Every structure is written in C-alpha cells, then in structure tokens.
Amino acid sequence: MMAVRPTVLERAFELARSGDCAGVQDIRHKLRAEGHLNAEAQLYGRSLLTQLKKICDEARARRASEG
C-alpha cells in the first residue's frame, strides 16, 4: 500500500508544531528540502502566516521549558 504524503499546508502545520522552525521562512526552507516545490505558492496570506508563526513560537517555548 502506498503511503499518502501530506499536503503542503498539512506539512507546514506539522513543522510549525515540531518546534524545529523559528518561523515561516524555516518552514518554507524545510518544505523545499522535502521536495514540496510549490510551497511558496501555497503559504501566503497574513492570517495563515501569523498563525504559523504563533504555532512556531509556542512550540519553541514549550520545547525550551521542557528541556
């Protein structure tokens, strides 16, 4: 059975929640490295970018407090 690859948006939220990304630029970089060549075209808009940044900040703060 073939594994289903998450969409660019799904993967962007996974990366944001991971605590490995400082912000949207890091997410875009990781997505391109994973072969999501259309990441730039799908990650736009003030609301989405603000939401991803907030999730990144919260995940990094949580990681720092745990470790």
mmCIF file of the N, C-alpha and C atoms, coordinates in Angstrom:
data_MODEL
# 
_entry.id   MODEL 
# 
loop_
_atom_site.group_PDB 
_atom_site.id 
_atom_site.type_symbol 
_atom_site.label_atom_id 
_atom_site.label_alt_id 
_atom_site.label_comp_id 
_atom_site.label_asym_id 
_atom_site.label_entity_id 
_atom_site.label_seq_id 
_atom_site.pdbx_PDB_ins_code 
_atom_site.Cartn_x 
_atom_site.Cartn_y 
_atom_site.Cartn_z 
_atom_site.occupancy 
_atom_site.B_iso_or_equiv 
_atom_site.pdbx_formal_charge 
_atom_site.auth_seq_id 
_atom_site.auth_comp_id 
_atom_site.auth_asym_id 
_atom_site.auth_atom_id 
_atom_site.pdbx_PDB_model_num 
ATOM 1   N N  . MET A 1 1  ? 0.839  -1.174 0.000  1.00 0.00 ? 1  MET A N  1 
ATOM 2   C CA . MET A 1 1  ? 0.000  0.000  0.000  1.00 0.00 ? 1  MET A CA 1 
ATOM 3   C C  . MET A 1 1  ? 0.892  1.248  0.000  1.00 0.00 ? 1  MET A C  1 
ATOM 4   N N  . MET A 1 2  ? 0.526  2.220  -0.796 1.00 0.00 ? 2  MET A N  1 
ATOM 5   C CA . MET A 1 2  ? 1.307  3.443  -0.931 1.00 0.00 ? 2  MET A CA 1 
ATOM 6   C C  . MET A 1 2  ? 0.949  4.428  0.194  1.00 0.00 ? 2  MET A C  1 
ATOM 7   N N  . ALA A 1 3  ? 1.969  5.005  0.807  1.00 0.00 ? 3  ALA A N  1 
ATOM 8   C CA . ALA A 1 3  ? 1.744  5.997  1.853  1.00 0.00 ? 3  ALA A CA 1 
ATOM 9   C C  . ALA A 1 3  ? 1.267  7.302  1.223  1.00 0.00 ? 3  ALA A C  1 
ATOM 10  N N  . VAL A 1 4  ? 0.368  7.958  1.896  1.00 0.00 ? 4  VAL A N  1 
ATOM 11  C CA . VAL A 1 4  ? -0.157 9.226  1.411  1.00 0.00 ? 4  VAL A CA 1 
ATOM 12  C C  . VAL A 1 4  ? 0.694  10.357 1.981  1.00 0.00 ? 4  VAL A C  1 
ATOM 13  N N  . ARG A 1 5  ? 1.232  11.167 1.100  1.00 0.00 ? 5  ARG A N  1 
ATOM 14  C CA . ARG A 1 5  ? 2.057  12.304 1.504  1.00 0.00 ? 5  ARG A CA 1 
ATOM 15  C C  . ARG A 1 5  ? 1.146  13.459 1.905  1.00 0.00 ? 5  ARG A C  1 
ATOM 16  N N  . PRO A 1 6  ? 1.446  14.095 3.048  1.00 0.00 ? 6  PRO A N  1 
ATOM 17  C CA . PRO A 1 6  ? 0.598  15.226 3.454  1.00 0.00 ? 6  PRO A CA 1 
ATOM 18  C C  . PRO A 1 6  ? 0.704  16.372 2.457  1.00 0.00 ? 6  PRO A C  1 
ATOM 19  N N  . THR A 1 7  ? -0.327 17.181 2.422  1.00 0.00 ? 7  THR A N  1 
ATOM 20  C CA . THR A 1 7  ? -0.304 18.357 1.560  1.00 0.00 ? 7  THR A CA 1 
ATOM 21  C C  . THR A 1 7  ? 0.715  19.353 2.100  1.00 0.00 ? 7  THR A C  1 
ATOM 22  N N  . VAL A 1 8  ? 1.043  20.353 1.310  1.00 0.00 ? 8  VAL A N  1 
ATOM 23  C CA . VAL A 1 8  ? 1.975  21.389 1.736  1.00 0.00 ? 8  VAL A CA 1 
ATOM 24  C C  . VAL A 1 8  ? 1.457  22.058 3.008  1.00 0.00 ? 8  VAL A C  1 
ATOM 25  N N  . LEU A 1 9  ? 0.197  22.379 3.054  1.00 0.00 ? 9  LEU A N  1 
ATOM 26  C CA . LEU A 1 9  ? -0.369 23.053 4.210  1.00 0.00 ? 9  LEU A CA 1 
ATOM 27  C C  . LEU A 1 9  ? -0.341 22.160 5.447  1.00 0.00 ? 9  LEU A C  1 
ATOM 28  N N  . GLU A 1 10 ? -0.709 20.892 5.292  1.00 0.00 ? 10 GLU A N  1 
ATOM 29  C CA . GLU A 1 10 ? -0.647 19.961 6.420  1.00 0.00 ? 10 GLU A CA 1 
ATOM 30  C C  . GLU A 1 10 ? 0.773  19.839 6.953  1.00 0.00 ? 10 GLU A C  1 
ATOM 31  N N  . ARG A 1 11 ? 1.720  19.708 6.052  1.00 0.00 ? 11 ARG A N  1 
ATOM 32  C CA . ARG A 1 11 ? 3.122  19.560 6.464  1.00 0.00 ? 11 ARG A CA 1 
ATOM 33  C C  . ARG A 1 11 ? 3.640  20.840 7.107  1.00 0.00 ? 11 ARG A C  1 
ATOM 34  N N  . ALA A 1 12 ? 3.209  21.993 6.619  1.00 0.00 ? 12 ALA A N  1 
ATOM 35  C CA . ALA A 1 12 ? 3.620  23.261 7.216  1.00 0.00 ? 12 ALA A CA 1 
ATOM 36  C C  . ALA A 1 12 ? 3.183  23.325 8.680  1.00 0.00 ? 12 ALA A C  1 
ATOM 37  N N  . PHE A 1 13 ? 1.964  22.898 8.972  1.00 0.00 ? 13 PHE A N  1 
ATOM 38  C CA . PHE A 1 13 ? 1.488  22.902 10.354 1.00 0.00 ? 13 PHE A CA 1 
ATOM 39  C C  . PHE A 1 13 ? 2.234  21.864 11.194 1.00 0.00 ? 13 PHE A C  1 
ATOM 40  N N  . GLU A 1 14 ? 2.552  20.718 10.629 1.00 0.00 ? 14 GLU A N  1 
ATOM 41  C CA . GLU A 1 14 ? 3.347  19.721 11.348 1.00 0.00 ? 14 GLU A CA 1 
ATOM 42  C C  . GLU A 1 14 ? 4.708  20.301 11.723 1.00 0.00 ? 14 GLU A C  1 
ATOM 43  N N  . LEU A 1 15 ? 5.348  20.958 10.768 1.00 0.00 ? 15 LEU A N  1 
ATOM 44  C CA . LEU A 1 15 ? 6.657  21.553 11.023 1.00 0.00 ? 15 LEU A CA 1 
ATOM 45  C C  . LEU A 1 15 ? 6.563  22.658 12.072 1.00 0.00 ? 15 LEU A C  1 
ATOM 46  N N  . ALA A 1 16 ? 5.522  23.464 12.007 1.00 0.00 ? 16 ALA A N  1 
ATOM 47  C CA . ALA A 1 16 ? 5.343  24.536 12.993 1.00 0.00 ? 16 ALA A CA 1 
ATOM 48  C C  . ALA A 1 16 ? 5.199  23.952 14.395 1.00 0.00 ? 16 ALA A C  1 
ATOM 49  N N  . ARG A 1 17 ? 4.413  22.879 14.522 1.00 0.00 ? 17 ARG A N  1 
ATOM 50  C CA . ARG A 1 17 ? 4.193  22.256 15.826 1.00 0.00 ? 17 ARG A CA 1 
ATOM 51  C C  . ARG A 1 17 ? 5.411  21.499 16.341 1.00 0.00 ? 17 ARG A C  1 
ATOM 52  N N  . SER A 1 18 ? 6.356  21.193 15.467 1.00 0.00 ? 18 SER A N  1 
ATOM 53  C CA . SER A 1 18 ? 7.517  20.392 15.869 1.00 0.00 ? 18 SER A CA 1 
ATOM 54  C C  . SER A 1 18 ? 8.466  21.142 16.790 1.00 0.00 ? 18 SER A C  1 
ATOM 55  N N  . GLY A 1 19 ? 8.473  22.468 16.719 1.00 0.00 ? 19 GLY A N  1 
ATOM 56  C CA . GLY A 1 19 ? 9.406  23.248 17.499 1.00 0.00 ? 19 GLY A CA 1 
ATOM 57  C C  . GLY A 1 19 ? 10.761 23.397 16.830 1.00 0.00 ? 19 GLY A C  1 
ATOM 58  N N  . ASP A 1 20 ? 10.904 22.854 15.628 1.00 0.00 ? 20 ASP A N  1 
ATOM 59  C CA . ASP A 1 20 ? 12.164 22.919 14.886 1.00 0.00 ? 20 ASP A CA 1 
ATOM 60  C C  . ASP A 1 20 ? 12.287 24.161 14.014 1.00 0.00 ? 20 ASP A C  1 
ATOM 61  N N  . CYS A 1 21 ? 11.213 24.913 13.873 1.00 0.00 ? 21 CYS A N  1 
ATOM 62  C CA . CYS A 1 21 ? 11.213 26.069 12.978 1.00 0.00 ? 21 CYS A CA 1 
ATOM 63  C C  . CYS A 1 21 ? 10.998 27.352 13.762 1.00 0.00 ? 21 CYS A C  1 
ATOM 64  N N  . ALA A 1 22 ? 11.837 28.342 13.472 1.00 0.00 ? 22 ALA A N  1 
ATOM 65  C CA . ALA A 1 22 ? 11.711 29.636 14.132 1.00 0.00 ? 22 ALA A CA 1 
ATOM 66  C C  . ALA A 1 22 ? 10.593 30.472 13.522 1.00 0.00 ? 22 ALA A C  1 
ATOM 67  N N  . GLY A 1 23 ? 10.224 30.160 12.300 1.00 0.00 ? 23 GLY A N  1 
ATOM 68  C CA . GLY A 1 23 ? 9.177  30.928 11.631 1.00 0.00 ? 23 GLY A CA 1 
ATOM 69  C C  . GLY A 1 23 ? 8.877  30.377 10.258 1.00 0.00 ? 23 GLY A C  1 
ATOM 70  N N  . VAL A 1 24 ? 8.150  31.161 9.507  1.00 0.00 ? 24 VAL A N  1 
ATOM 71  C CA . VAL A 1 24 ? 7.662  30.731 8.195  1.00 0.00 ? 24 VAL A CA 1 
ATOM 72  C C  . VAL A 1 24 ? 8.814  30.487 7.216  1.00 0.00 ? 24 VAL A C  1 
ATOM 73  N N  . GLN A 1 25 ? 9.859  31.295 7.283  1.00 0.00 ? 25 GLN A N  1 
ATOM 74  C CA . GLN A 1 25 ? 10.995 31.077 6.381  1.00 0.00 ? 25 GLN A CA 1 
ATOM 75  C C  . GLN A 1 25 ? 11.614 29.695 6.608  1.00 0.00 ? 25 GLN A C  1 
ATOM 76  N N  . ASP A 1 26 ? 11.746 29.292 7.865  1.00 0.00 ? 26 ASP A N  1 
ATOM 77  C CA . ASP A 1 26 ? 12.266 27.957 8.164  1.00 0.00 ? 26 ASP A CA 1 
ATOM 78  C C  . ASP A 1 26 ? 11.339 26.875 7.624  1.00 0.00 ? 26 ASP A C  1 
ATOM 79  N N  . ILE A 1 27 ? 10.052 27.085 7.783  1.00 0.00 ? 27 ILE A N  1 
ATOM 80  C CA . ILE A 1 27 ? 9.069  26.115 7.273  1.00 0.00 ? 27 ILE A CA 1 
ATOM 81  C C  . ILE A 1 27 ? 9.210  25.996 5.761  1.00 0.00 ? 27 ILE A C  1 
ATOM 82  N N  . ARG A 1 28 ? 9.265  27.123 5.070  1.00 0.00 ? 28 ARG A N  1 
ATOM 83  C CA . ARG A 1 28 ? 9.404  27.096 3.611  1.00 0.00 ? 28 ARG A CA 1 
ATOM 84  C C  . ARG A 1 28 ? 10.683 26.376 3.187  1.00 0.00 ? 28 ARG A C  1 
ATOM 85  N N  . HIS A 1 29 ? 11.767 26.650 3.881  1.00 0.00 ? 29 HIS A N  1 
ATOM 86  C CA . HIS A 1 29 ? 13.049 26.016 3.565  1.00 0.00 ? 29 HIS A CA 1 
ATOM 87  C C  . HIS A 1 29 ? 12.946 24.494 3.723  1.00 0.00 ? 29 HIS A C  1 
ATOM 88  N N  . LYS A 1 30 ? 12.364 24.045 4.831  1.00 0.00 ? 30 LYS A N  1 
ATOM 89  C CA . LYS A 1 30 ? 12.238 22.608 5.072  1.00 0.00 ? 30 LYS A CA 1 
ATOM 90  C C  . LYS A 1 30 ? 11.303 21.959 4.042  1.00 0.00 ? 30 LYS A C  1 
ATOM 91  N N  . LEU A 1 31 ? 10.236 22.652 3.689  1.00 0.00 ? 31 LEU A N  1 
ATOM 92  C CA . LEU A 1 31 ? 9.316  22.108 2.692  1.00 0.00 ? 31 LEU A CA 1 
ATOM 93  C C  . LEU A 1 31 ? 10.010 21.933 1.339  1.00 0.00 ? 31 LEU A C  1 
ATOM 94  N N  . ARG A 1 32 ? 10.790 22.939 0.938  1.00 0.00 ? 32 ARG A N  1 
ATOM 95  C CA . ARG A 1 32 ? 11.529 22.813 -0.332 1.00 0.00 ? 32 ARG A CA 1 
ATOM 96  C C  . ARG A 1 32 ? 12.521 21.655 -0.265 1.00 0.00 ? 32 ARG A C  1 
ATOM 97  N N  . ALA A 1 33 ? 13.197 21.504 0.871  1.00 0.00 ? 33 ALA A N  1 
ATOM 98  C CA . ALA A 1 33 ? 14.161 20.417 1.041  1.00 0.00 ? 33 ALA A CA 1 
ATOM 99  C C  . ALA A 1 33 ? 13.479 19.055 0.972  1.00 0.00 ? 33 ALA A C  1 
ATOM 100 N N  . GLU A 1 34 ? 12.216 19.003 1.362  1.00 0.00 ? 34 GLU A N  1 
ATOM 101 C CA . GLU A 1 34 ? 11.443 17.759 1.310  1.00 0.00 ? 34 GLU A CA 1 
ATOM 102 C C  . GLU A 1 34 ? 10.826 17.519 -0.066 1.00 0.00 ? 34 GLU A C  1 
ATOM 103 N N  . GLY A 1 35 ? 11.019 18.442 -0.978 1.00 0.00 ? 35 GLY A N  1 
ATOM 104 C CA . GLY A 1 35 ? 10.509 18.258 -2.329 1.00 0.00 ? 35 GLY A CA 1 
ATOM 105 C C  . GLY A 1 35 ? 9.178  18.922 -2.618 1.00 0.00 ? 35 GLY A C  1 
ATOM 106 N N  . HIS A 1 36 ? 8.698  19.730 -1.720 1.00 0.00 ? 36 HIS A N  1 
ATOM 107 C CA . HIS A 1 36 ? 7.450  20.479 -1.949 1.00 0.00 ? 36 HIS A CA 1 
ATOM 108 C C  . HIS A 1 36 ? 7.810  21.751 -2.704 1.00 0.00 ? 36 HIS A C  1 
ATOM 109 N N  . LEU A 1 37 ? 7.917  21.653 -3.987 1.00 0.00 ? 37 LEU A N  1 
ATOM 110 C CA . LEU A 1 37 ? 8.393  22.762 -4.807 1.00 0.00 ? 37 LEU A CA 1 
ATOM 111 C C  . LEU A 1 37 ? 7.395  23.908 -4.920 1.00 0.00 ? 37 LEU A C  1 
ATOM 112 N N  . ASN A 1 38 ? 6.145  23.663 -4.607 1.00 0.00 ? 38 ASN A N  1 
ATOM 113 C CA . ASN A 1 38 ? 5.116  24.701 -4.711 1.00 0.00 ? 38 ASN A CA 1 
ATOM 114 C C  . ASN A 1 38 ? 4.773  25.314 -3.354 1.00 0.00 ? 38 ASN A C  1 
ATOM 115 N N  . ALA A 1 39 ? 5.657  25.173 -2.385 1.00 0.00 ? 39 ALA A N  1 
ATOM 116 C CA . ALA A 1 39 ? 5.382  25.672 -1.036 1.00 0.00 ? 39 ALA A CA 1 
ATOM 117 C C  . ALA A 1 39 ? 5.166  27.182 -1.023 1.00 0.00 ? 39 ALA A C  1 
ATOM 118 N N  . GLU A 1 40 ? 5.989  27.917 -1.755 1.00 0.00 ? 40 GLU A N  1 
ATOM 119 C CA . GLU A 1 40 ? 5.862  29.377 -1.783 1.00 0.00 ? 40 GLU A CA 1 
ATOM 120 C C  . GLU A 1 40 ? 4.468  29.801 -2.237 1.00 0.00 ? 40 GLU A C  1 
ATOM 121 N N  . ALA A 1 41 ? 3.952  29.116 -3.234 1.00 0.00 ? 41 ALA A N  1 
ATOM 122 C CA . ALA A 1 41 ? 2.661  29.486 -3.807 1.00 0.00 ? 41 ALA A CA 1 
ATOM 123 C C  . ALA A 1 41 ? 1.499  29.182 -2.863 1.00 0.00 ? 41 ALA A C  1 
ATOM 124 N N  . GLN A 1 42 ? 1.696  28.257 -1.926 1.00 0.00 ? 42 GLN A N  1 
ATOM 125 C CA . GLN A 1 42 ? 0.603  27.863 -1.051 1.00 0.00 ? 42 GLN A CA 1 
ATOM 126 C C  . GLN A 1 42 ? 0.672  28.482 0.339  1.00 0.00 ? 42 GLN A C  1 
ATOM 127 N N  . LEU A 1 43 ? 1.816  29.010 0.725  1.00 0.00 ? 43 LEU A N  1 
ATOM 128 C CA . LEU A 1 43 ? 1.952  29.616 2.049  1.00 0.00 ? 43 LEU A CA 1 
ATOM 129 C C  . LEU A 1 43 ? 1.977  31.133 1.904  1.00 0.00 ? 43 LEU A C  1 
ATOM 130 N N  . TYR A 1 44 ? 0.816  31.717 1.901  1.00 0.00 ? 44 TYR A N  1 
ATOM 131 C CA . TYR A 1 44 ? 0.698  33.166 1.775  1.00 0.00 ? 44 TYR A CA 1 
ATOM 132 C C  . TYR A 1 44 ? -0.552 33.623 2.514  1.00 0.00 ? 44 TYR A C  1 
ATOM 133 N N  . GLY A 1 45 ? -0.631 34.887 2.731  1.00 0.00 ? 45 GLY A N  1 
ATOM 134 C CA . GLY A 1 45 ? -1.777 35.476 3.412  1.00 0.00 ? 45 GLY A CA 1 
ATOM 135 C C  . GLY A 1 45 ? -1.441 35.785 4.860  1.00 0.00 ? 45 GLY A C  1 
ATOM 136 N N  . ARG A 1 46 ? -1.790 36.970 5.273  1.00 0.00 ? 46 ARG A N  1 
ATOM 137 C CA . ARG A 1 46 ? -1.446 37.443 6.613  1.00 0.00 ? 46 ARG A CA 1 
ATOM 138 C C  . ARG A 1 46 ? -1.957 36.503 7.710  1.00 0.00 ? 46 ARG A C  1 
ATOM 139 N N  . SER A 1 47 ? -3.181 36.058 7.604  1.00 0.00 ? 47 SER A N  1 
ATOM 140 C CA . SER A 1 47 ? -3.769 35.224 8.651  1.00 0.00 ? 47 SER A CA 1 
ATOM 141 C C  . SER A 1 47 ? -3.027 33.890 8.792  1.00 0.00 ? 47 SER A C  1 
ATOM 142 N N  . LEU A 1 48 ? -2.776 33.237 7.677  1.00 0.00 ? 48 LEU A N  1 
ATOM 143 C CA . LEU A 1 48 ? -2.063 31.954 7.703  1.00 0.00 ? 48 LEU A CA 1 
ATOM 144 C C  . LEU A 1 48 ? -0.650 32.127 8.236  1.00 0.00 ? 48 LEU A C  1 
ATOM 145 N N  . LEU A 1 49 ? 0.066  33.123 7.746  1.00 0.00 ? 49 LEU A N  1 
ATOM 146 C CA . LEU A 1 49 ? 1.446  33.329 8.168  1.00 0.00 ? 49 LEU A CA 1 
ATOM 147 C C  . LEU A 1 49 ? 1.521  33.685 9.653  1.00 0.00 ? 49 LEU A C  1 
ATOM 148 N N  . THR A 1 50 ? 0.587  34.471 10.128 1.00 0.00 ? 50 THR A N  1 
ATOM 149 C CA . THR A 1 50 ? 0.524  34.816 11.548 1.00 0.00 ? 50 THR A CA 1 
ATOM 150 C C  . THR A 1 50 ? 0.251  33.572 12.391 1.00 0.00 ? 50 THR A C  1 
ATOM 151 N N  . GLN A 1 51 ? -0.656 32.750 11.927 1.00 0.00 ? 51 GLN A N  1 
ATOM 152 C CA . GLN A 1 51 ? -0.993 31.519 12.649 1.00 0.00 ? 51 GLN A CA 1 
ATOM 153 C C  . GLN A 1 51 ? 0.206  30.575 12.715 1.00 0.00 ? 51 GLN A C  1 
ATOM 154 N N  . LEU A 1 52 ? 0.896  30.379 11.609 1.00 0.00 ? 52 LEU A N  1 
ATOM 155 C CA . LEU A 1 52 ? 2.062  29.504 11.598 1.00 0.00 ? 52 LEU A CA 1 
ATOM 156 C C  . LEU A 1 52 ? 3.161  30.047 12.515 1.00 0.00 ? 52 LEU A C  1 
ATOM 157 N N  . LYS A 1 53 ? 3.398  31.351 12.478 1.00 0.00 ? 53 LYS A N  1 
ATOM 158 C CA . LYS A 1 53 ? 4.415  31.964 13.329 1.00 0.00 ? 53 LYS A CA 1 
ATOM 159 C C  . LYS A 1 53 ? 4.069  31.772 14.798 1.00 0.00 ? 53 LYS A C  1 
ATOM 160 N N  . LYS A 1 54 ? 2.813  31.955 15.154 1.00 0.00 ? 54 LYS A N  1 
ATOM 161 C CA . LYS A 1 54 ? 2.379  31.780 16.537 1.00 0.00 ? 54 LYS A CA 1 
ATOM 162 C C  . LYS A 1 54 ? 2.597  30.344 16.995 1.00 0.00 ? 54 LYS A C  1 
ATOM 163 N N  . ILE A 1 55 ? 2.262  29.385 16.153 1.00 0.00 ? 55 ILE A N  1 
ATOM 164 C CA . ILE A 1 55 ? 2.457  27.980 16.496 1.00 0.00 ? 55 ILE A CA 1 
ATOM 165 C C  . ILE A 1 55 ? 3.946  27.675 16.661 1.00 0.00 ? 55 ILE A C  1 
ATOM 166 N N  . CYS A 1 56 ? 4.774  28.211 15.779 1.00 0.00 ? 56 CYS A N  1 
ATOM 167 C CA . CYS A 1 56 ? 6.224  28.027 15.898 1.00 0.00 ? 56 CYS A CA 1 
ATOM 168 C C  . CYS A 1 56 ? 6.726  28.576 17.232 1.00 0.00 ? 56 CYS A C  1 
ATOM 169 N N  . ASP A 1 57 ? 6.317  29.790 17.566 1.00 0.00 ? 57 ASP A N  1 
ATOM 170 C CA . ASP A 1 57 ? 6.754  30.425 18.808 1.00 0.00 ? 57 ASP A CA 1 
ATOM 171 C C  . ASP A 1 57 ? 6.330  29.607 20.027 1.00 0.00 ? 57 ASP A C  1 
ATOM 172 N N  . GLU A 1 58 ? 5.087  29.148 20.033 1.00 0.00 ? 58 GLU A N  1 
ATOM 173 C CA . GLU A 1 58 ? 4.586  28.356 21.168 1.00 0.00 ? 58 GLU A CA 1 
ATOM 174 C C  . GLU A 1 58 ? 5.322  27.021 21.286 1.00 0.00 ? 58 GLU A C  1 
ATOM 175 N N  . ALA A 1 59 ? 5.567  26.379 20.157 1.00 0.00 ? 59 ALA A N  1 
ATOM 176 C CA . ALA A 1 59 ? 6.253  25.084 20.180 1.00 0.00 ? 59 ALA A CA 1 
ATOM 177 C C  . ALA A 1 59 ? 7.690  25.237 20.648 1.00 0.00 ? 59 ALA A C  1 
ATOM 178 N N  . ARG A 1 60 ? 8.351  26.295 20.225 1.00 0.00 ? 60 ARG A N  1 
ATOM 179 C CA . ARG A 1 60 ? 9.743  26.526 20.647 1.00 0.00 ? 60 ARG A CA 1 
ATOM 180 C C  . ARG A 1 60 ? 9.798  26.888 22.133 1.00 0.00 ? 60 ARG A C  1 
ATOM 181 N N  . ALA A 1 61 ? 8.833  27.653 22.618 1.00 0.00 ? 61 ALA A N  1 
ATOM 182 C CA . ALA A 1 61 ? 8.791  27.991 24.038 1.00 0.00 ? 61 ALA A CA 1 
ATOM 183 C C  . ALA A 1 61 ? 8.530  26.744 24.886 1.00 0.00 ? 61 ALA A C  1 
ATOM 184 N N  . ARG A 1 62 ? 7.630  25.901 24.427 1.00 0.00 ? 62 ARG A N  1 
ATOM 185 C CA . ARG A 1 62 ? 7.315  24.649 25.137 1.00 0.00 ? 62 ARG A CA 1 
ATOM 186 C C  . ARG A 1 62 ? 8.557  23.757 25.174 1.00 0.00 ? 62 ARG A C  1 
ATOM 187 N N  . ARG A 1 63 ? 9.241  23.659 24.056 1.00 0.00 ? 63 ARG A N  1 
ATOM 188 C CA . ARG A 1 63 ? 10.449 22.834 23.980 1.00 0.00 ? 63 ARG A CA 1 
ATOM 189 C C  . ARG A 1 63 ? 11.518 23.372 24.931 1.00 0.00 ? 63 ARG A C  1 
ATOM 190 N N  . ALA A 1 64 ? 11.683 24.690 24.979 1.00 0.00 ? 64 ALA A N  1 
ATOM 191 C CA . ALA A 1 64 ? 12.693 25.304 25.858 1.00 0.00 ? 64 ALA A CA 1 
ATOM 192 C C  . ALA A 1 64 ? 12.366 25.060 27.328 1.00 0.00 ? 64 ALA A C  1 
ATOM 193 N N  . SER A 1 65 ? 11.097 25.104 27.675 1.00 0.00 ? 65 SER A N  1 
ATOM 194 C CA . SER A 1 65 ? 10.711 24.900 29.074 1.00 0.00 ? 65 SER A CA 1 
ATOM 195 C C  . SER A 1 65 ? 10.828 23.442 29.500 1.00 0.00 ? 65 SER A C  1 
ATOM 196 N N  . GLU A 1 66 ? 10.740 22.535 28.546 1.00 0.00 ? 66 GLU A N  1 
ATOM 197 C CA . GLU A 1 66 ? 10.857 21.105 28.843 1.00 0.00 ? 66 GLU A CA 1 
ATOM 198 C C  . GLU A 1 66 ? 12.303 20.648 28.937 1.00 0.00 ? 66 GLU A C  1 
ATOM 199 N N  . GLY A 1 67 ? 13.166 21.358 28.247 1.00 0.00 ? 67 GLY A N  1 
ATOM 200 C CA . GLY A 1 67 ? 14.478 20.801 28.115 1.00 0.00 ? 67 GLY A CA 1 
ATOM 201 C C  . GLY A 1 67 ? 15.622 21.495 28.629 1.00 0.00 ? 67 GLY A C  1 
# 
